[in-house]
Amino acid sequence: MRLFLVRHGQSPSNVRHLLDTAVPGPSLTDLGREQADAVAALLADEGIGLVAASSQARAQETARPLASALGLDVRVLDGLREIAAGENEMRGDDEAVAAYLGVVASWLHGDLDVAQPGAEDGHAFLARYDAGVADAVAQARAAGVEALAVVSHGAAIRTWTGVRVANLTADFVIAHGLENTGCVALEGSPEDGWRALTWMGAVVDADEARATGTGPAGEPADTVPGSVF
């Protein structure tokens, strides 16, 4: 099974660098809609037979052009939503962002007991994201397809891949961004585990991804506006 994990397009809260993690959350900006159209063009020939998105509006809006191009509906799965910011929701100051990312870094390095203040700990995040991915894969299998796209969120994708994908490391996902509409291509299954094929368009080496490439909308990946959320 091939799994394409796609971060949503730019949202207004990305532009303002806010910890905006609630459901349903904001819609896309004009640039975000252009990025979503570019994702459809980028993945149109990958044999994708199922498109899923989180319960947050920006993910579903990003998924719709791809689903429409393939003649599919968007399957909405709540488990794929962003890591909740809890008491730091809608804050964008350095202290709040550092606290949020510090918890994520703890999870990536194995300390799953740490919780976002007023929100989930690492065990809860991984359990619900695992369930979301497994549900999407099960629906793809039921439809008889071997490739699916999941539109989700920056911190969630980076954290889950850093823990669950065999050839990606915690240090790599902390050091490398996943910009708006950046894509991570995986191969494997929930039962047998996953390996990364590409990260932001760059081929993944045997042990770790090498570079970031460019974003689907054509901008260099490190200059696409947006935060990690």
C-alpha positions as CSV (number, residue, x, y, z in Angstrom):
1,M,0.0,0.0,0.0
2,R,1.2,3.5,-0.9
3,L,0.1,6.3,1.5
4,F,0.5,10.0,0.5
5,L,0.4,12.2,3.6
6,V,-0.3,15.8,2.5
7,R,-0.3,18.8,4.7
8,H,-3.2,21.2,4.1
9,G,-2.9,24.5,2.2
10,Q,-2.2,27.9,3.7
11,S,-4.8,29.2,6.2
12,P,-5.2,32.7,7.7
13,S,-3.9,31.4,11.0
14,N,-0.7,30.1,9.3
15,V,-0.1,33.6,8.1
16,R,-0.5,34.9,11.6
17,H,1.5,32.0,13.1
18,L,-1.2,31.0,15.5
19,L,-1.7,27.7,17.3
20,D,-5.1,27.2,15.7
21,T,-6.0,23.5,16.2
22,A,-9.7,23.4,17.0
23,V,-12.4,21.8,14.9
24,P,-13.5,22.9,12.3
25,G,-10.9,25.7,12.3
26,P,-10.3,28.2,9.5
27,S,-10.7,27.9,5.7
28,L,-7.9,28.3,3.2
29,T,-6.5,31.6,1.9
30,D,-6.4,32.4,-1.8
31,L,-2.9,31.0,-1.9
32,G,-4.0,27.9,0.0
33,R,-6.7,27.2,-2.7
34,E,-4.0,27.6,-5.4
35,Q,-1.8,25.1,-3.5
36,A,-4.8,22.7,-3.2
37,D,-5.2,22.8,-7.0
38,A,-1.5,22.2,-7.4
39,V,-1.7,19.1,-5.2
40,A,-4.4,17.7,-7.5
41,A,-2.1,18.1,-10.4
42,L,0.9,16.7,-8.5
43,L,-0.8,13.5,-7.4
44,A,-3.2,12.9,-10.4
45,D,-1.1,10.1,-11.9
46,E,-0.2,8.2,-8.7
47,G,-3.0,5.7,-9.0
48,I,-4.8,7.1,-5.9
49,G,-8.2,5.4,-5.3
50,L,-9.2,7.0,-2.0
51,V,-8.9,10.5,-0.6
52,A,-9.3,11.2,3.1
53,A,-9.0,14.3,5.2
54,S,-9.2,15.3,8.8
55,S,-12.3,16.9,10.4
56,Q,-10.8,20.4,10.0
57,A,-12.0,22.6,7.2
58,R,-8.6,23.5,5.8
59,A,-7.7,19.8,5.3
60,Q,-11.0,19.0,3.6
61,E,-10.8,22.1,1.3
62,T,-7.3,21.0,0.3
63,A,-8.5,17.5,-0.5
64,R,-11.4,18.4,-2.6
65,P,-9.6,19.3,-5.9
66,L,-7.7,16.1,-5.9
67,A,-10.8,14.0,-5.0
68,S,-12.8,15.9,-7.7
69,A,-10.1,15.3,-10.3
70,L,-10.2,11.5,-9.5
71,G,-14.0,11.3,-9.4
72,L,-13.9,10.5,-5.7
73,D,-15.5,11.8,-2.5
74,V,-13.4,13.0,0.5
75,R,-13.6,10.6,3.4
76,V,-13.6,12.7,6.7
77,L,-11.7,11.0,9.6
78,D,-11.5,12.8,12.9
79,G,-8.4,10.9,14.0
80,L,-6.3,12.7,11.4
81,R,-6.8,16.2,12.9
82,E,-4.0,18.4,14.3
83,I,-2.3,17.9,17.7
84,A,-4.5,20.0,20.0
85,A,-2.9,23.0,21.6
86,G,-5.1,23.0,24.7
87,E,-4.6,26.0,26.9
88,N,-2.3,27.6,24.2
89,E,-5.0,27.6,21.5
90,M,-5.0,30.7,19.3
91,R,-1.7,31.9,20.8
92,G,1.2,32.8,18.6
93,D,3.7,34.2,21.0
94,D,7.2,32.6,21.3
95,E,6.5,31.1,24.8
96,A,3.3,29.3,23.6
97,V,4.8,28.0,20.4
98,A,7.9,26.8,22.2
99,A,5.8,25.0,24.8
100,Y,3.7,23.3,22.0
101,L,6.8,22.2,20.0
102,G,8.6,21.1,23.2
103,V,5.8,18.6,24.0
104,V,6.0,17.4,20.4
105,A,9.8,16.9,20.7
106,S,9.3,14.9,23.9
107,W,6.9,12.6,22.1
108,L,9.4,12.2,19.2
109,H,12.1,11.2,21.7
110,G,9.9,8.6,23.4
111,D,8.4,10.4,26.3
112,L,4.7,9.9,25.5
113,D,3.5,10.7,29.1
114,V,4.0,14.5,28.5
115,A,0.7,16.3,27.6
116,Q,-0.1,19.5,25.9
117,P,-1.5,21.7,28.7
118,G,-5.2,21.0,28.9
119,A,-5.0,18.5,26.0
120,E,-3.8,15.1,24.9
121,D,-0.6,13.3,25.7
122,G,1.5,11.3,23.3
123,H,-0.2,8.0,23.9
124,A,-3.6,9.6,23.1
125,F,-2.3,11.3,20.0
126,L,-0.7,8.3,18.5
127,A,-3.7,6.1,19.3
128,R,-6.1,8.3,17.5
129,Y,-3.8,9.0,14.6
130,D,-3.0,5.3,14.2
131,A,-6.7,4.7,14.2
132,G,-7.3,7.3,11.5
133,V,-4.6,5.9,9.2
134,A,-5.8,2.4,9.8
135,D,-9.4,3.4,9.0
136,A,-8.3,5.1,5.7
137,V,-6.3,2.1,4.7
138,A,-9.2,-0.3,5.5
139,Q,-11.5,1.8,3.3
140,A,-8.9,1.7,0.5
141,R,-8.6,-2.1,0.8
142,A,-12.4,-2.4,0.7
143,A,-12.4,-0.3,-2.5
144,G,-9.7,-2.5,-4.0
145,V,-7.1,0.2,-4.4
146,E,-3.4,0.2,-3.5
147,A,-2.8,4.0,-3.1
148,L,-4.5,6.6,-1.0
149,A,-4.0,10.3,-0.1
150,V,-4.6,11.6,3.4
151,V,-4.7,15.4,3.9
152,S,-3.8,16.3,7.5
153,H,-1.6,18.7,9.4
154,G,2.0,19.7,9.9
155,A,2.7,18.8,13.5
156,A,0.6,15.7,13.3
157,I,2.2,14.3,10.2
158,R,5.7,15.1,11.4
159,T,5.2,13.6,14.8
160,W,3.4,10.4,13.6
161,T,6.0,9.8,10.9
162,G,8.9,10.5,13.2
163,V,7.6,7.8,15.6
164,R,6.0,5.3,13.2
165,V,8.0,5.3,10.0
166,A,11.1,3.0,10.1
167,N,13.5,5.1,8.1
168,L,12.7,8.6,9.5
169,T,14.2,9.8,12.7
170,A,13.0,12.2,15.4
171,D,16.0,14.5,14.7
172,F,15.1,14.6,11.0
173,V,11.5,15.6,11.4
174,I,12.4,18.2,14.1
175,A,15.1,19.7,11.8
176,H,13.0,19.6,8.6
177,G,9.8,21.4,7.9
178,L,6.7,20.2,6.1
179,E,5.4,23.3,4.4
180,N,1.8,23.9,3.3
181,T,0.8,21.1,0.8
182,G,4.1,19.3,1.4
183,C,3.7,15.6,0.8
184,V,5.3,12.6,2.5
185,A,5.0,9.4,0.4
186,L,5.1,6.1,2.4
187,E,4.9,2.4,1.5
188,G,3.7,-0.4,3.8
189,S,0.8,-1.1,6.0
190,P,-0.5,-0.6,9.6
191,E,0.3,-4.3,10.3
192,D,3.8,-4.4,8.8
193,G,4.9,-0.9,9.4
194,W,5.8,2.0,7.0
195,R,8.9,3.2,5.2
196,A,9.2,6.7,3.6
197,L,9.8,6.9,-0.1
198,T,9.9,10.7,-0.5
199,W,9.7,13.8,1.8
200,M,8.7,17.1,0.1
201,G,9.6,15.6,-3.3
202,A,13.1,14.3,-2.2
203,V,13.9,10.6,-2.4
204,V,14.4,9.1,1.0
205,D,17.7,7.3,1.6
206,A,17.9,3.9,3.3
207,D,18.2,5.5,6.7
208,E,16.9,9.1,6.5
209,A,15.4,11.7,4.2
210,R,18.0,13.9,2.5
211,A,16.5,17.3,1.5
212,T,13.2,19.2,1.2
213,G,12.8,19.9,-2.5
214,T,10.0,22.3,-3.6
215,G,6.4,22.8,-2.7
216,P,3.6,21.7,-5.1
217,A,2.6,25.3,-5.7
218,G,6.0,26.0,-7.2
219,E,7.6,28.0,-4.4
220,P,10.8,26.8,-2.7
221,A,9.7,24.7,0.2
222,D,11.5,26.9,2.8
223,T,9.7,30.1,1.7
224,V,6.1,28.9,1.4
225,P,4.2,31.1,4.0
226,G,2.9,29.2,7.0
227,S,3.7,27.8,10.4
228,V,3.9,24.2,11.4
229,F,0.2,24.0,12.4
